[in-house]
């Protein structure tokens, strides 16, 4: 099964965004995920990794919860 990490910038106040992504992933994939961990960070970071592979980085991608969920879905086993 898939392990997801959402690393977010604490000083920037990105906890709400991280929780939104976490909730959407759990709603969509539920028990097909081993975990969806929130990882604290700083320096403006907001990255999502599935099994260690980056699927979203706010420096490169526009924030879109649905797109992030779809990107993680490519790593989730049926």
C-alpha positions as a Markdown table, in Angstrom:
| # | Residue | x | y | z |
|---|---|---|---|---|
| 1 | Unk | 0.0 | 0.0 | 0.0 |
| 2 | Unk | 0.9 | 3.6 | -0.4 |
| 3 | Unk | 2.5 | 6.0 | 2.2 |
| 4 | Unk | 1.8 | 9.7 | 1.6 |
| 5 | Unk | 3.7 | 12.6 | 3.2 |
| 6 | Unk | 2.4 | 16.2 | 3.1 |
| 7 | Unk | 5.2 | 18.5 | 4.1 |
| 8 | Unk | 4.0 | 22.0 | 4.9 |
| 9 | Unk | 5.4 | 25.3 | 6.1 |
| 10 | Unk | 4.3 | 25.9 | 9.7 |
| 11 | Unk | 5.4 | 29.6 | 9.9 |
| 12 | Unk | 3.5 | 30.3 | 6.7 |
| 13 | Unk | 0.2 | 29.0 | 8.1 |
| 14 | Unk | -0.2 | 26.1 | 5.6 |
| 15 | Unk | -1.7 | 23.7 | 8.0 |
| 16 | Unk | -5.2 | 24.2 | 6.7 |
| 17 | Unk | -4.1 | 23.4 | 3.1 |
| 18 | Unk | -2.2 | 20.3 | 4.3 |
| 19 | Unk | -5.3 | 19.1 | 6.2 |
| 20 | Unk | -7.5 | 19.8 | 3.1 |
| 21 | Unk | -5.2 | 17.5 | 1.0 |
| 22 | Unk | -5.0 | 14.9 | 3.7 |
| 23 | Unk | -8.8 | 14.8 | 4.1 |
| 24 | Unk | -9.3 | 14.6 | 0.3 |
| 25 | Unk | -6.8 | 11.7 | 0.0 |
| 26 | Unk | -8.5 | 9.8 | 2.8 |
| 27 | Unk | -11.9 | 10.4 | 1.3 |
| 28 | Unk | -10.8 | 9.2 | -2.1 |
| 29 | Unk | -8.5 | 6.3 | -1.3 |
| 30 | Unk | -9.3 | 5.4 | 2.3 |
| 31 | Unk | -8.0 | 2.0 | 3.3 |
| 32 | Unk | -5.8 | 1.7 | 0.2 |
| 33 | Unk | -3.4 | 4.1 | 1.9 |
| 34 | Unk | -1.0 | 2.9 | 4.6 |
| 35 | Unk | -0.8 | 6.5 | 6.0 |
| 36 | Unk | -1.2 | 10.1 | 5.1 |
| 37 | Unk | 1.3 | 11.9 | 7.4 |
| 38 | Unk | 1.6 | 15.6 | 8.0 |
| 39 | Unk | 5.2 | 16.6 | 8.2 |
| 40 | Unk | 6.2 | 20.0 | 9.6 |
| 41 | Unk | 8.6 | 22.2 | 7.6 |
| 42 | Unk | 9.6 | 25.8 | 7.0 |
| 43 | Unk | 10.9 | 28.1 | 4.3 |
| 44 | Unk | 7.6 | 28.1 | 2.4 |
| 45 | Unk | 7.6 | 24.4 | 1.7 |
| 46 | Unk | 4.5 | 22.5 | 0.6 |
| 47 | Unk | 5.3 | 19.2 | -1.0 |
| 48 | Unk | 3.4 | 15.9 | -1.4 |
| 49 | Unk | 5.2 | 12.6 | -1.7 |
| 50 | Unk | 3.8 | 9.2 | -2.4 |
| 51 | Unk | 6.1 | 6.3 | -1.5 |
| 52 | Unk | 9.0 | 8.8 | -1.4 |
| 53 | Unk | 8.3 | 10.2 | -4.9 |
| 54 | Unk | 7.4 | 13.8 | -5.2 |
| 55 | Unk | 3.9 | 14.3 | -6.8 |
| 56 | Unk | 3.4 | 18.0 | -5.9 |
| 57 | Unk | 5.7 | 20.9 | -5.1 |
| 58 | Unk | 4.1 | 24.4 | -4.7 |
| 59 | Unk | 7.3 | 25.8 | -6.3 |
| 60 | Unk | 6.5 | 24.0 | -9.6 |
| 61 | Unk | 2.8 | 23.4 | -9.6 |
| 62 | Unk | -0.4 | 25.4 | -9.0 |
| 63 | Unk | -2.2 | 24.3 | -5.8 |
| 64 | Unk | -5.2 | 22.3 | -6.8 |
| 65 | Unk | -6.5 | 19.6 | -4.3 |
| 66 | Unk | -8.1 | 17.6 | -7.1 |
| 67 | Unk | -5.0 | 17.5 | -9.1 |
| 68 | Unk | -2.9 | 16.5 | -6.1 |
| 69 | Unk | -5.4 | 13.6 | -5.4 |
| 70 | Unk | -5.2 | 12.5 | -9.0 |
| 71 | Unk | -1.3 | 12.6 | -8.9 |
| 72 | Unk | -1.3 | 10.5 | -5.7 |
| 73 | Unk | -3.8 | 8.1 | -7.3 |
| 74 | Unk | -1.2 | 7.1 | -9.9 |
| 75 | Unk | 0.8 | 5.5 | -7.0 |
| 76 | Unk | -2.2 | 3.9 | -5.2 |
| 77 | Unk | -2.7 | 0.2 | -5.9 |
| 78 | Unk | -6.2 | -0.9 | -6.8 |
